[in-house]
Amino acid sequence: MKKYLQVFKITFKEYFVYRLNFLLWRVRNVAQLLVLYFLWQAAIPEGQTVFGYDQTKMLTYILGVSIIRSFVLASRSVEVASDIATGDLSNFLLKPLGYFRYWFTRDIADKILNFSLAVIEITLVIFILHPPLVFQKSLHLLFLTLLAVGVGTILYFYFSLLLAMIAFWSPENSWSPRFLFLIVLEFFAGGLFPLDILPGLVFRSLSFLPFPYLLFFPLNVYLGKLTSGEILFGLSVGLVWVFLFYRAVKFTFQLGLKNYTAWGR
Amino acid sequence: MKNKKFSISKYSRVWWRMTMAGFNADLTNRFAAAFFLMGKFLRFSLFLAFLILLVGRTQTLAGYNVQQVVFFFLTFNLVDIISQFLLRGVYHFRPLIVTGNFDFILTKPLNPLFSSLARRTDILDLLTLIPLVLYIIFFLASGQVVTTLTGILFYLVLVLNALLVALALHIIVLCIGVLTTEVDHLIWIYRDLTNMGRVPIDIYREWLRGFLIFVIPVGVLMTFPAKALMGLLSWQWVLFSIGLSVIFLWGSIRFWRYALNRYSSASS
């Protein structure tokens, strides 16, 4: 446990080497947030309801997605692909260190830092723009939201690892499938709009895929739009996907190691 | 004059050679190229579908109907893709500075600004550009937005003008890359800021709109050409846009000279 704490601390400190770089990275997130915020504010005037959302609920959704995204989707495990491609993976295989645990620790450090800055940014946005917001007071729903965020976090971690492992078979091409995946994710995780504005059949089909459990589902739990049964169903589907991805990652890693030649070493 | 003409032909040949080299490099990696191409098409199609779904339901967005909003998005893509296609070298610039390999560019008998901007051409962008241009022509020909001959003329002038502003902004990104070794994704910040022009900038509050016209002229880049085509932009704004692009381009070239004088050739 102690060694992972050190990994956590080192990852955290890495960001403070290039502070300006990191802060400017956050500017990108603010720009993305402002597009969505003003787009939805213009689309749903005060007092009107579109797709079952009034302005208050939609703006809460957009700001909430920004916060949840900063935690669930912040990740360093994308670098696993470069470990494999450059042969650096060999260093880890020789060390008394759990490779997945190592990357999960780095992910958590990344998430905490991004989340902290996102909270500051959103606070500033609220302070400047004064949006009408829904503040969830039910402790029960807040707890379930945290649980859903936890499921999404672990799901994304395995998702990301699995994508990185393409490098075992195609070391020079691991970025392009991730690029495609990120585009699919942007739309089908609910980062751009709440998925329930889609036609009923499309939405119902999506609810069986892993994407909604990264952003859309936790936010909907927070907004109190789901019944207990729907929350239970969502958590169950999310957990099933976590299990499937966990097994897929383990299997692919073992298979990949057989193919791994420590190229370049 | 003769010498100048010769230069243009020389630079065209160099650009063509570099483009072909880049294309060949892309072809060696067909798997990656196919995924990137698929991603680009998917991103375009899904956002278009989202806009149609949204404005189809609300009927208007900041006073624009669904066809107009779609046309804003098409114009955004046109300017965005052309500038990415021609100026892809900027995305690969910072490593040259950090490693000191920029020295090799400086010692070659080519303008270093040209080499830095155009040393890479993304042929995949060209593949997405062709269907986009066809779609825009079809969109206009089918009368989905009302326009006039003057509107089309203004549109073409302002798209060209937008490309000049994009060029100026890319040069500024290069300059900051030379002056600081710390910022490695300024071009992505530029991309995110220009992404604010995927929708008409009228949706933003006045202070933000002002910022997007006068400071980082995303409005001039992305929104003004479409507005001119629909007859929603006065000639004064057209003149303002051209003036702004001239000032930006002039300023960016001055800035480039200033930055070059401060290049420290680190690590080499």
Interface residues (C-beta under 8 A of the other chain):
Chain A: Y18 L20 N21 L24 W25 V27 R28 A31 Q32 L34 V35 F38 L39 Q41 A42 A43 I44 V50 F51 L129 S170 E172 N173 W175 S176 P177 F179 L180 I183 V184 E186 F187 L192 F193 I197 L198
Chain B: N29 F31 A32 A33 A34 F35 F36 M38 G39 L42 R43 L46 F47 F50 L53 L54 V55 R57 T58 L61 A62 T180 E182 V183 D184 H185 L186 W188 I189 D192 L193 N195 M196 R198 V199 I203 Y204 R205 L208
